[in-house]
Amino acid sequence: MDWMMDTADRRVSPRALWPQVRSIVMLGANYGPAENPLAALEARDRGAISVYARGRDYHELLKGRLKQLAGFMAARASKPCEVKVFVDTAPVMEKPLAEAAGLGWQGKHTNLVSRDFGSWLFLGAIFTDLELAPDAPEQDHCGSCRACLDICPTEAFPAPYQLDARRCIAYLTIEHKGPISREFRAKIGNRVYGCDDCLAVCPWNKFAQATREAKLSARADLANPPLSELVRLDDVGFRALFSGSPIKRLGHERFLRNVLIAIGNSADLGLAPLALERLSSPSALVRGAAVWALARLTPQGDFDALAQKRLADERDPSVLMEMAKETQSAKK
């Protein structure tokens, strides 16, 4: 079984979102990977993409399944009823609701953990004005384990069950719009979209199984694509490669920012010329990331000469600051 469904007690429902709600049906879809995603971090010349983004965008798939189920519920109801479906389309607290419905529990990494599927579940919700009997909530089974907390590269968990999103690599590479803080760049490694470390290390994944939902399975071309190919993508190529993928919503500029940070962490001197080409990008965000990458792949003297040459043409304060911080004079 790749799909889980249970009902949550209406006491945890956000009535402000829909006052008529009497019951909430929670659905979980398994997107378990066929291989350990942590292995992708070893290939430093390739981009590591979060498991959930390697297949088709789950939003449309789950919404379609939820609408089918909601229609079935409405047709079988003993009286006319209303239903609404949600998949990241409203401020619905899916994880607490899924825990209340018995699908799993929120682990110390704040994500849902299932005894059947480990950490790999997409969540969706059906709100209805039908009165349905709730399932029993799931209990916490984390015990004394700290694996998810200790593996986090950026120490984004100040305490168990607490996440500082400002330090989370998933947030930084997906949601954050500006330059990524220098404090976190080296720790990002080759992650170009998201991070699975805290999910992948969970001991409950010993019960996980690879998804049988073809649309959620990883595309071959998104399994550790070479950084040399990703950095060459123009906007048209970016949109074509990530058509139907949640990565497309990131946008070309932020994606290149992430790829250039990965290039800077690659220790692959052969990628330096490709980073150099991005110094001519019309995007200051991209140029700033290219400066950081080049400073790590180019001898100091050569980088200083390059920065001096570029100073005459660069006008953006953020890029100028990147250059200043990487020159020899700034490091003395």
Buried (B, 14 or more C-beta within 10 A) or exposed (E): EBBBBBBBBBEBBBEEBBEEBBBBBBBBBBBBBEEEBBEBBEBBBBBBBBBBBBBBBBBEBBBEBBEEBBEEBBEEBEEEBBBBBBBBEEEBBBBBBBBBBBBBBBBBBBBBBBEBBBBBBBBBBBBBBBEBEBBEBBEEEBEEBEBBBEBBBBEBBEEBEEBBEEBBBBBBBBEBEEBBEEEBBEBBBBBBBBBBBBBBBBBBBEEBBBBEBEBBBBBEEBBBBEBBBBBBBEEEEBEEBBEEBBBBEBBBBBBBBBBBBBBBBBEBEEBBEBBBEBBEBEBBBBBBBBBBBBBBBBEEEEBBEBBEEBEEEBEEEBBBBBBEEBBEEEEE
